[in-house]
Amino acid sequence: SRMMRKGHRYLFSDKLWGKKFWSCGYFHRTVGAVNSETVKRYITEGQKKHWKELEHRPQRTLLGYSA
């Protein structure tokens, strides 16, 4: 994270959570109790609150970058 922010911040600065590279959160379970459905549910349900904060902008065109 530190190296990415130091050398390539311009590539993703609009996607940061404030100044943070990662969103806050955690997931832990014993190895035997986790399957792909559990992980998918964690991602879709547990991370919803973070995605609501994002500003949804339309995709920029090549001409939009030159303006």
ROBALO-276583 format. One record per atom (N, C-alpha, C): residue number from 1; chain; x, y, z negated. Coordinates in steps of 0.1 Angstrom, whole numbers. Example, Ala and Ser with C-alpha at 12.3 -4.5 7.8 and 13.67 -1.06 7.14 Angstrom:
residues 2
<node><num>1</num><chaine>A</chaine><x>132</x><y>-57</y><z>-78</z></node>
<node><num>1</num><chaine>A</chaine><x>123</x><y>-45</y><z>-78</z></node>
<node><num>1</num><chaine>A</chaine><x>132</x><y>-33</y><z>-78</z></node>
<node><num>2</num><chaine>A</chaine><x>128</x><y>-22</y><z>-71</z></node>
<node><num>2</num><chaine>A</chaine><x>137</x><y>-11</y><z>-71</z></node>
<node><num>2</num><chaine>A</chaine><x>129</x><y>0</y><z>-79</z></node>
end
This chain:
residues 67
<node><num>1</num><chaine>A</chaine><x>8</x><y>-12</y><z>0</z></node>
<node><num>1</num><chaine>A</chaine><x>0</x><y>0</y><z>0</z></node>
<node><num>1</num><chaine>A</chaine><x>9</x><y>13</y><z>0</z></node>
<node><num>2</num><chaine>A</chaine><x>19</x><y>13</y><z>-9</z></node>
<node><num>2</num><chaine>A</chaine><x>27</x><y>25</y><z>-10</z></node>
<node><num>2</num><chaine>A</chaine><x>35</x><y>27</y><z>4</z></node>
<node><num>3</num><chaine>A</chaine><x>40</x><y>16</y><z>10</z></node>
<node><num>3</num><chaine>A</chaine><x>47</x><y>18</y><z>22</z></node>
<node><num>3</num><chaine>A</chaine><x>38</x><y>22</y><z>34</z></node>
<node><num>4</num><chaine>A</chaine><x>26</x><y>17</y><z>34</z></node>
<node><num>4</num><chaine>A</chaine><x>16</x><y>21</y><z>44</z></node>
<node><num>4</num><chaine>A</chaine><x>13</x><y>36</y><z>43</z></node>
<node><num>5</num><chaine>A</chaine><x>10</x><y>40</y><z>30</z></node>
<node><num>5</num><chaine>A</chaine><x>7</x><y>54</y><z>28</z></node>
<node><num>5</num><chaine>A</chaine><x>18</x><y>63</y><z>32</z></node>
<node><num>6</num><chaine>A</chaine><x>30</x><y>59</y><z>29</z></node>
<node><num>6</num><chaine>A</chaine><x>42</x><y>67</y><z>31</z></node>
<node><num>6</num><chaine>A</chaine><x>45</x><y>69</y><z>46</z></node>
<node><num>7</num><chaine>A</chaine><x>45</x><y>58</y><z>53</z></node>
<node><num>7</num><chaine>A</chaine><x>49</x><y>58</y><z>67</z></node>
<node><num>7</num><chaine>A</chaine><x>38</x><y>60</y><z>78</z></node>
<node><num>8</num><chaine>A</chaine><x>26</x><y>56</y><z>74</z></node>
<node><num>8</num><chaine>A</chaine><x>16</x><y>55</y><z>84</z></node>
<node><num>8</num><chaine>A</chaine><x>2</x><y>61</y><z>80</z></node>
<node><num>9</num><chaine>A</chaine><x>3</x><y>70</y><z>70</z></node>
<node><num>9</num><chaine>A</chaine><x>-10</x><y>76</y><z>65</z></node>
<node><num>9</num><chaine>A</chaine><x>-19</x><y>81</y><z>76</z></node>
<node><num>10</num><chaine>A</chaine><x>-13</x><y>87</y><z>86</z></node>
<node><num>10</num><chaine>A</chaine><x>-21</x><y>93</y><z>97</z></node>
<node><num>10</num><chaine>A</chaine><x>-30</x><y>83</y><z>104</z></node>
<node><num>11</num><chaine>A</chaine><x>-26</x><y>70</y><z>103</z></node>
<node><num>11</num><chaine>A</chaine><x>-34</x><y>60</y><z>110</z></node>
<node><num>11</num><chaine>A</chaine><x>-47</x><y>57</y><z>103</z></node>
<node><num>12</num><chaine>A</chaine><x>-48</x><y>59</y><z>90</z></node>
<node><num>12</num><chaine>A</chaine><x>-60</x><y>55</y><z>83</z></node>
<node><num>12</num><chaine>A</chaine><x>-64</x><y>64</y><z>72</z></node>
<node><num>13</num><chaine>A</chaine><x>-59</x><y>76</y><z>71</z></node>
<node><num>13</num><chaine>A</chaine><x>-62</x><y>86</y><z>61</z></node>
<node><num>13</num><chaine>A</chaine><x>-77</x><y>88</y><z>60</z></node>
<node><num>14</num><chaine>A</chaine><x>-85</x><y>88</y><z>71</z></node>
<node><num>14</num><chaine>A</chaine><x>-99</x><y>90</y><z>70</z></node>
<node><num>14</num><chaine>A</chaine><x>-107</x><y>79</y><z>64</z></node>
<node><num>15</num><chaine>A</chaine><x>-100</x><y>67</y><z>62</z></node>
<node><num>15</num><chaine>A</chaine><x>-107</x><y>55</y><z>57</z></node>
<node><num>15</num><chaine>A</chaine><x>-103</x><y>53</y><z>42</z></node>
<node><num>16</num><chaine>A</chaine><x>-96</x><y>62</y><z>36</z></node>
<node><num>16</num><chaine>A</chaine><x>-92</x><y>60</y><z>22</z></node>
<node><num>16</num><chaine>A</chaine><x>-103</x><y>63</y><z>12</z></node>
<node><num>17</num><chaine>A</chaine><x>-103</x><y>57</y><z>1</z></node>
<node><num>17</num><chaine>A</chaine><x>-113</x><y>60</y><z>-10</z></node>
<node><num>17</num><chaine>A</chaine><x>-107</x><y>71</y><z>-18</z></node>
<node><num>18</num><chaine>A</chaine><x>-109</x><y>83</y><z>-14</z></node>
<node><num>18</num><chaine>A</chaine><x>-102</x><y>94</y><z>-21</z></node>
<node><num>18</num><chaine>A</chaine><x>-87</x><y>93</y><z>-17</z></node>
<node><num>19</num><chaine>A</chaine><x>-78</x><y>91</y><z>-26</z></node>
<node><num>19</num><chaine>A</chaine><x>-64</x><y>89</y><z>-23</z></node>
<node><num>19</num><chaine>A</chaine><x>-60</x><y>74</y><z>-24</z></node>
<node><num>20</num><chaine>A</chaine><x>-70</x><y>65</y><z>-26</z></node>
<node><num>20</num><chaine>A</chaine><x>-68</x><y>51</y><z>-29</z></node>
<node><num>20</num><chaine>A</chaine><x>-68</x><y>43</y><z>-16</z></node>
<node><num>21</num><chaine>A</chaine><x>-59</x><y>34</y><z>-15</z></node>
<node><num>21</num><chaine>A</chaine><x>-59</x><y>25</y><z>-3</z></node>
<node><num>21</num><chaine>A</chaine><x>-70</x><y>14</y><z>-4</z></node>
<node><num>22</num><chaine>A</chaine><x>-72</x><y>9</y><z>-16</z></node>
<node><num>22</num><chaine>A</chaine><x>-81</x><y>-2</y><z>-19</z></node>
<node><num>22</num><chaine>A</chaine><x>-93</x><y>4</y><z>-27</z></node>
<node><num>23</num><chaine>A</chaine><x>-104</x><y>-3</y><z>-25</z></node>
<node><num>23</num><chaine>A</chaine><x>-116</x><y>1</y><z>-34</z></node>
<node><num>23</num><chaine>A</chaine><x>-114</x><y>-6</y><z>-47</z></node>
<node><num>24</num><chaine>A</chaine><x>-120</x><y>-1</y><z>-57</z></node>
<node><num>24</num><chaine>A</chaine><x>-119</x><y>-7</y><z>-70</z></node>
<node><num>24</num><chaine>A</chaine><x>-128</x><y>-20</y><z>-70</z></node>
<node><num>25</num><chaine>A</chaine><x>-125</x><y>-29</y><z>-77</z></node>
<node><num>25</num><chaine>A</chaine><x>-133</x><y>-42</y><z>-78</z></node>
<node><num>25</num><chaine>A</chaine><x>-124</x><y>-54</y><z>-81</z></node>
<node><num>26</num><chaine>A</chaine><x>-130</x><y>-64</y><z>-85</z></node>
<node><num>26</num><chaine>A</chaine><x>-122</x><y>-76</y><z>-87</z></node>
<node><num>26</num><chaine>A</chaine><x>-132</x><y>-88</y><z>-85</z></node>
<node><num>27</num><chaine>A</chaine><x>-126</x><y>-100</y><z>-84</z></node>
<node><num>27</num><chaine>A</chaine><x>-133</x><y>-112</y><z>-82</z></node>
<node><num>27</num><chaine>A</chaine><x>-125</x><y>-123</y><z>-88</z></node>
<node><num>28</num><chaine>A</chaine><x>-130</x><y>-131</y><z>-97</z></node>
<node><num>28</num><chaine>A</chaine><x>-123</x><y>-142</y><z>-103</z></node>
<node><num>28</num><chaine>A</chaine><x>-133</x><y>-154</y><z>-105</z></node>
<node><num>29</num><chaine>A</chaine><x>-128</x><y>-166</y><z>-103</z></node>
<node><num>29</num><chaine>A</chaine><x>-135</x><y>-178</y><z>-105</z></node>
<node><num>29</num><chaine>A</chaine><x>-125</x><y>-189</y><z>-105</z></node>
<node><num>30</num><chaine>A</chaine><x>-129</x><y>-200</y><z>-111</z></node>
<node><num>30</num><chaine>A</chaine><x>-120</x><y>-212</y><z>-111</z></node>
<node><num>30</num><chaine>A</chaine><x>-120</x><y>-217</y><z>-97</z></node>
<node><num>31</num><chaine>A</chaine><x>-109</x><y>-223</y><z>-93</z></node>
<node><num>31</num><chaine>A</chaine><x>-107</x><y>-227</y><z>-79</z></node>
<node><num>31</num><chaine>A</chaine><x>-118</x><y>-237</y><z>-74</z></node>
<node><num>32</num><chaine>A</chaine><x>-122</x><y>-246</y><z>-83</z></node>
<node><num>32</num><chaine>A</chaine><x>-132</x><y>-256</y><z>-78</z></node>
<node><num>32</num><chaine>A</chaine><x>-146</x><y>-250</y><z>-76</z></node>
<node><num>33</num><chaine>A</chaine><x>-149</x><y>-238</y><z>-82</z></node>
<node><num>33</num><chaine>A</chaine><x>-163</x><y>-233</y><z>-81</z></node>
<node><num>33</num><chaine>A</chaine><x>-165</x><y>-223</y><z>-69</z></node>
<node><num>34</num><chaine>A</chaine><x>-155</x><y>-221</y><z>-61</z></node>
<node><num>34</num><chaine>A</chaine><x>-156</x><y>-211</y><z>-51</z></node>
<node><num>34</num><chaine>A</chaine><x>-156</x><y>-218</y><z>-37</z></node>
<node><num>35</num><chaine>A</chaine><x>-167</x><y>-214</y><z>-29</z></node>
<node><num>35</num><chaine>A</chaine><x>-167</x><y>-219</y><z>-16</z></node>
<node><num>35</num><chaine>A</chaine><x>-169</x><y>-206</y><z>-7</z></node>
<node><num>36</num><chaine>A</chaine><x>-170</x><y>-208</y><z>6</z></node>
<node><num>36</num><chaine>A</chaine><x>-171</x><y>-197</y><z>15</z></node>
<node><num>36</num><chaine>A</chaine><x>-183</x><y>-189</y><z>13</z></node>
<node><num>37</num><chaine>A</chaine><x>-195</x><y>-195</y><z>9</z></node>
<node><num>37</num><chaine>A</chaine><x>-207</x><y>-188</y><z>7</z></node>
<node><num>37</num><chaine>A</chaine><x>-206</x><y>-179</y><z>-5</z></node>
<node><num>38</num><chaine>A</chaine><x>-199</x><y>-183</y><z>-16</z></node>
<node><num>38</num><chaine>A</chaine><x>-197</x><y>-175</y><z>-28</z></node>
<node><num>38</num><chaine>A</chaine><x>-189</x><y>-163</y><z>-24</z></node>
<node><num>39</num><chaine>A</chaine><x>-178</x><y>-164</y><z>-16</z></node>
<node><num>39</num><chaine>A</chaine><x>-170</x><y>-153</y><z>-13</z></node>
<node><num>39</num><chaine>A</chaine><x>-178</x><y>-143</y><z>-4</z></node>
<node><num>40</num><chaine>A</chaine><x>-185</x><y>-148</y><z>6</z></node>
<node><num>40</num><chaine>A</chaine><x>-193</x><y>-140</y><z>14</z></node>
<node><num>40</num><chaine>A</chaine><x>-204</x><y>-132</y><z>6</z></node>
<node><num>41</num><chaine>A</chaine><x>-210</x><y>-138</y><z>-3</z></node>
<node><num>41</num><chaine>A</chaine><x>-220</x><y>-131</y><z>-12</z></node>
<node><num>41</num><chaine>A</chaine><x>-213</x><y>-121</y><z>-20</z></node>
<node><num>42</num><chaine>A</chaine><x>-201</x><y>-123</y><z>-25</z></node>
<node><num>42</num><chaine>A</chaine><x>-194</x><y>-113</y><z>-33</z></node>
<node><num>42</num><chaine>A</chaine><x>-191</x><y>-101</y><z>-24</z></node>
<node><num>43</num><chaine>A</chaine><x>-186</x><y>-103</y><z>-12</z></node>
<node><num>43</num><chaine>A</chaine><x>-183</x><y>-92</y><z>-4</z></node>
<node><num>43</num><chaine>A</chaine><x>-195</x><y>-84</y><z>0</z></node>
<node><num>44</num><chaine>A</chaine><x>-206</x><y>-91</y><z>4</z></node>
<node><num>44</num><chaine>A</chaine><x>-218</x><y>-83</y><z>9</z></node>
<node><num>44</num><chaine>A</chaine><x>-225</x><y>-77</y><z>-3</z></node>
<node><num>45</num><chaine>A</chaine><x>-227</x><y>-84</y><z>-14</z></node>
<node><num>45</num><chaine>A</chaine><x>-235</x><y>-78</y><z>-25</z></node>
<node><num>45</num><chaine>A</chaine><x>-226</x><y>-69</y><z>-34</z></node>
<node><num>46</num><chaine>A</chaine><x>-214</x><y>-74</y><z>-37</z></node>
<node><num>46</num><chaine>A</chaine><x>-206</x><y>-66</y><z>-47</z></node>
<node><num>46</num><chaine>A</chaine><x>-199</x><y>-54</y><z>-42</z></node>
<node><num>47</num><chaine>A</chaine><x>-198</x><y>-53</y><z>-29</z></node>
<node><num>47</num><chaine>A</chaine><x>-191</x><y>-41</y><z>-23</z></node>
<node><num>47</num><chaine>A</chaine><x>-201</x><y>-31</y><z>-17</z></node>
<node><num>48</num><chaine>A</chaine><x>-214</x><y>-34</y><z>-17</z></node>
<node><num>48</num><chaine>A</chaine><x>-224</x><y>-25</y><z>-11</z></node>
<node><num>48</num><chaine>A</chaine><x>-222</x><y>-10</y><z>-16</z></node>
<node><num>49</num><chaine>A</chaine><x>-220</x><y>-9</y><z>-29</z></node>
<node><num>49</num><chaine>A</chaine><x>-219</x><y>4</y><z>-35</z></node>
<node><num>49</num><chaine>A</chaine><x>-208</x><y>13</y><z>-29</z></node>
<node><num>50</num><chaine>A</chaine><x>-198</x><y>7</y><z>-25</z></node>
<node><num>50</num><chaine>A</chaine><x>-186</x><y>14</y><z>-19</z></node>
<node><num>50</num><chaine>A</chaine><x>-190</x><y>19</y><z>-5</z></node>
<node><num>51</num><chaine>A</chaine><x>-197</x><y>10</y><z>3</z></node>
<node><num>51</num><chaine>A</chaine><x>-200</x><y>14</y><z>17</z></node>
<node><num>51</num><chaine>A</chaine><x>-210</x><y>25</y><z>18</z></node>
<node><num>52</num><chaine>A</chaine><x>-219</x><y>26</y><z>7</z></node>
<node><num>52</num><chaine>A</chaine><x>-229</x><y>37</y><z>7</z></node>
<node><num>52</num><chaine>A</chaine><x>-222</x><y>51</y><z>7</z></node>
<node><num>53</num><chaine>A</chaine><x>-210</x><y>52</y><z>1</z></node>
<node><num>53</num><chaine>A</chaine><x>-203</x><y>64</y><z>0</z></node>
<node><num>53</num><chaine>A</chaine><x>-197</x><y>69</y><z>13</z></node>
<node><num>54</num><chaine>A</chaine><x>-195</x><y>60</y><z>22</z></node>
<node><num>54</num><chaine>A</chaine><x>-188</x><y>64</y><z>35</z></node>
<node><num>54</num><chaine>A</chaine><x>-197</x><y>73</y><z>43</z></node>
<node><num>55</num><chaine>A</chaine><x>-191</x><y>82</y><z>50</z></node>
<node><num>55</num><chaine>A</chaine><x>-198</x><y>90</y><z>59</z></node>
<node><num>55</num><chaine>A</chaine><x>-198</x><y>83</y><z>73</z></node>
<node><num>56</num><chaine>A</chaine><x>-210</x><y>81</y><z>78</z></node>
<node><num>56</num><chaine>A</chaine><x>-211</x><y>73</y><z>91</z></node>
<node><num>56</num><chaine>A</chaine><x>-210</x><y>83</y><z>102</z></node>
<node><num>57</num><chaine>A</chaine><x>-199</x><y>83</y><z>109</z></node>
<node><num>57</num><chaine>A</chaine><x>-197</x><y>92</y><z>120</z></node>
<node><num>57</num><chaine>A</chaine><x>-198</x><y>84</y><z>133</z></node>
<node><num>58</num><chaine>A</chaine><x>-203</x><y>90</y><z>144</z></node>
<node><num>58</num><chaine>A</chaine><x>-203</x><y>82</y><z>157</z></node>
<node><num>58</num><chaine>A</chaine><x>-189</x><y>80</y><z>162</z></node>
<node><num>59</num><chaine>A</chaine><x>-187</x><y>70</y><z>169</z></node>
<node><num>59</num><chaine>A</chaine><x>-174</x><y>67</y><z>175</z></node>
<node><num>59</num><chaine>A</chaine><x>-169</x><y>78</y><z>184</z></node>
<node><num>60</num><chaine>A</chaine><x>-157</x><y>82</y><z>182</z></node>
<node><num>60</num><chaine>A</chaine><x>-152</x><y>93</y><z>190</z></node>
<node><num>60</num><chaine>A</chaine><x>-147</x><y>88</y><z>204</z></node>
<node><num>61</num><chaine>A</chaine><x>-149</x><y>96</y><z>214</z></node>
<node><num>61</num><chaine>A</chaine><x>-144</x><y>93</y><z>227</z></node>
<node><num>61</num><chaine>A</chaine><x>-130</x><y>99</y><z>229</z></node>
<node><num>62</num><chaine>A</chaine><x>-124</x><y>95</y><z>240</z></node>
<node><num>62</num><chaine>A</chaine><x>-111</x><y>100</y><z>243</z></node>
<node><num>62</num><chaine>A</chaine><x>-111</x><y>115</y><z>245</z></node>
<node><num>63</num><chaine>A</chaine><x>-122</x><y>120</y><z>251</z></node>
<node><num>63</num><chaine>A</chaine><x>-123</x><y>135</y><z>252</z></node>
<node><num>63</num><chaine>A</chaine><x>-125</x><y>142</y><z>238</z></node>
<node><num>64</num><chaine>A</chaine><x>-131</x><y>135</y><z>229</z></node>
<node><num>64</num><chaine>A</chaine><x>-133</x><y>140</y><z>216</z></node>
<node><num>64</num><chaine>A</chaine><x>-120</x><y>143</y><z>208</z></node>
<node><num>65</num><chaine>A</chaine><x>-110</x><y>135</y><z>211</z></node>
<node><num>65</num><chaine>A</chaine><x>-97</x><y>137</y><z>205</z></node>
<node><num>65</num><chaine>A</chaine><x>-89</x><y>149</y><z>210</z></node>
<node><num>66</num><chaine>A</chaine><x>-92</x><y>153</y><z>222</z></node>
<node><num>66</num><chaine>A</chaine><x>-85</x><y>164</y><z>228</z></node>
<node><num>66</num><chaine>A</chaine><x>-91</x><y>178</y><z>224</z></node>
<node><num>67</num><chaine>A</chaine><x>-103</x><y>177</y><z>219</z></node>
<node><num>67</num><chaine>A</chaine><x>-110</x><y>190</y><z>215</z></node>
<node><num>67</num><chaine>A</chaine><x>-105</x><y>196</y><z>203</z></node>
end
